[in-house]
């Protein structure tokens, strides 16, 4: 990455960097259950509105959770100008949150910085003391499970349900329309759903070419903060995420630093956010990933048994476009995410079943996608795709499992990939990836649900 000083006039292909990003302030509209967040990038004011049922009746704990949402949601507007200074202004703030926010911006925007050819190391100034922790009294075993309609969150939901807890799904919609890909899988679960609506400033969605920077933001971190707000308002004892072991594995290394597309799904973010919650509340909702110790292979094995979800689950990101008109109702069958999901499920599910799931566009049946699979297997010069895909070792192990299945023995793409893997002399192992791979933050009350072994 190259260093670019703020204020330097941008080229025809790259905008100039702004000078300062200011947390202008936030307020709660008590009548409409809306959190209104305002941010200023030099002289441009942005406003985001987040709607959560019950916010109008928020007590001190709800207001504290809303403050955390305000802090994390700002990253979507900071990126437009990527200035060297982030000014918290008169925002209430606890000193340990400064380090947390610095990591959230620099690590969470690592991919963004790399793609835009800039360095990010913003100085965070301003803020006033937020004071003592706020009291919160959660219910007992009333978890909130952020739900995306993909195999990970489905496995989490069914594992938590087996504990005879009283889980509710949590979904954030973009604008006024929900995601059909989520709604269909949620309907299969039959569980109650808590919803929130996030209305981004229209100007951040439609920048003029060359006017502002654009790129990936740590969206899971923002959703996590909104989920905590919903949990506090509803008296839920836990926010249970579905981030697997490989979410902590970076995509590439630049100047000795790991760049991770999934930073806000990583154990690093999880640990840091838990510390922030402990500083904010005397008894915060538990925040943890149920799947943290497991590979996607283990998760796929469990998902394969949940047949009711097979016709409706969806992980292709083209179903979740911000613009509802651009959303695809089915799997596209050609993106890196589709390729990865197909590969990992091919280790435990039949080609016929997967052909039905992908509506006749199964990636492993498409010879034009061999190059993308080669990249997932770590056999090309390209690094791990900047997508929510698994580790190279997971992909290799999935291929070894798939090639041994009777329905894949004459499958041209699978056999070709297997030959390439074998001829490369790349290491690949299955057994170790089907065991717990590391520690997690799962509390004792939910430990039984976290055992996928």
C-alpha positions, 0 to 999 in steps of 0.5 A: 500500500502507498501512503497518501496524505490528506488533502492531496488532490485526487487523480481522475481515478481516485478522490482526494482524502478528506481532513476530518471525520466528526461524530456530530451527534445522535438522538432517539426519536421516542415517538417513532423508535428511531435512532438518528445518527449524524456524522460530518465529513469535512463540510458534508453532513450524513444522517443514518436512521436505525429503527428498532422496536421498543427504542422509544421506551429505552431506559439507561441501558437502551441509551447506552446500547444506542451510543455503541451503535452510533460509534460503530455505524460511523465507519460507513461514512468515514470511508467516503473520505478516509481522513487522518483524524476522527473527532468524537466531538462531545460523544460520551466515551470510555477510554478503552473504547478508543483502542477498540475503535482504532482497530475497528477502523484500521483492521475493519477497513484493511481491504478497503485501504488496500483496494484504494491504495491508501494507508489508514492509521487515523488519530482518534481525538475528542470525546467526553467521559461516559461515566460508570457502567449502566445496569442491565438485567437480562432474562434467562435463556432468551437468546437473540440469534442474528440470522442471515439465511445461510448454513452457518446461522441455520446450524446455530439456530437449530443447535440453540433450539435443542437446548430448549431455550427460547431463541428469537431470530434477529434480522437487519433490513436495508431500507424498507424492504426485507431480504426474501432470501432471509425470510424464506429460511426464517419461515422454516425455523418457525421462530419469532423474529426481532427486526431492525431497519437501517436507512443509510444516508442516500448520498453515501449510496449514490456518490458521483464517480471519483467523488468519494472512496468506496469499498468494503466495511466491517458490516458484521460489527455494525450489525452486532451493535444493533443486535446488542441494542435489540437484545437490551431493549428486549431483555435477551441474555445473549447475542449468539453469532455464527462465525466459524474458525476460519473467519479469523484467517486473513486473506493476504499479508501486506507489510507484515500485517494481515488483511482480513475481509472478515475482520468483524467476524474474527475472534479478535473483533469478538474479544474486543467487542466483549470487552467494550460491552463489559465496560458499558454494562454491569451485566451485559448480554453475552456476545459470542459465536457458537461456531467459533471452534469449528471448521466449515466442514463440521458445520456442513456436516450438521447442516446436511442433516437439516433437510427442511432448509435445503430448498430455501437457504441462501448464501450468495451475496447477490441476494443481499444487494442494497438496492432491492432491484438488483437482488437475485432471487436465486444463487448466481452459481458463479461467484466465489461465495457460490463456489465455496459453499458448493465445494464444502457441501459437496463433501457431505451432500450428493451432486443431485441435491446440490444441483437442485439447490443451485437450480441447475447452476451448480458451480462444480458442474461448470468447467468455466469456474475451474480457475476460481476453484483453483484459487480457493484451493490455494493453487494460484498466485491469487490470494484468498478471495476477498469474500466470506469463504473458508481457509485454503485447508478447508477447501482442500479437505472438502475436495478430498472428501468430495472426490471419494463420493461415488457420485463424484467419481466421474465428475470432470471438474472435481476430478480435474481439481483433484489432479491439480491438487495431487500434482501440486504436492500441496498439503491437505488433511481432513481429520484435523478439520473435523475436530474442535480447532480452538477456544471460544467464548461460549458460556456454560449455559450454551456449551452443549449447543456448541458441541458439533463433534 
